[in-house]
C-alpha cells in the first residue's frame, strides 16, 4: 500500500457507510421475524462478510495514514497553498 491520502480515507469511509446502509435495508426487507429462509440467511451472511472486509480495509488505511504522518503533511501543504 503506497501513500494514503485523505481523499482515499474519505472514499473508504463512504463505501463502508453505504455498505452498512445496504445491509440494514436488506435486513429490514428480507429478514422479517416470521419468514426467514436459508437463502435469506446465506445472503445476509455474505453481506456481513463483505462489510467486515470493507471495515478491515478502512481500518488498515486509516492506521497507515496516521502512522505515516500523512495527515500532518497534508495540513502543512494545505496551509502553504493558502498563502
N, C-alpha and C positions, 0 to 999 in steps of 0.2 A: 504494500500500500504506500503510495507516494505521499506527498504533502497534501493534507486535507485542508479545504477552505471552509469558511463559514457558510458559503452557499451550499456546499455538499452536506454539511451538518443540517442545514435548514431543509433541504430536499429530503434527506433521510428521515427527519422528524415528520415531515408532511406525509411521506409514504407510510410511516408507521401509524400515524393518526388515521389516515384513510383506511388502512387495513383493519384497525380496531373498529372503526365505524362500520365497515363491511361485515365484520364478524358479529357485531351487535345486531345489525339488520338481519343477517342470516338467522341468528338465534331467535330473534323475535318472530320472523316469518316462518321458519321451518321447524322450530322446536317447541310447539305448544305442549302443554303439560299432559294432554291425553292421547296424542297420536304420533309418537316418535318411533321411527322405524330404523332399521340397521343402516340403510343408505344415508339417512339424515345424520346419524352419529358418525359414520365414516367421513362424510363431507365436513362435518364440524371438526373432527379430529385433524383433518388435512388443513383446514383453515387455521386452527390453533398452531399447528406446526409451522405454517408459513409466517404467521405473526411473530412467533418466537424467533424465527430466523431473522426477520426484519429488526426485531428488538435487539438481538445479539449483535447484528452488524452495526446498528446505530450506536450501541454502547462502545463497540470497538473503535468506531470512527471518532466519537466524542472523546474517548480516552486518549487516543493518539493525537488528536487535535490539541488538547490541553497539555499533554506531556511534551509535545514538540515545541510548545511555546508559540504556536501559530496565532493564537488569539492576541498576544502581546504584539507580534509583528504586524498583524493586520490593523490593530489600533494605531500603531505608530505610522503606518503607511497612510491610513485614512486621515490622521491629523496633518501629515505633511501635504496631502492633496488639498486640504482646506486652506492652506497658507498661500 
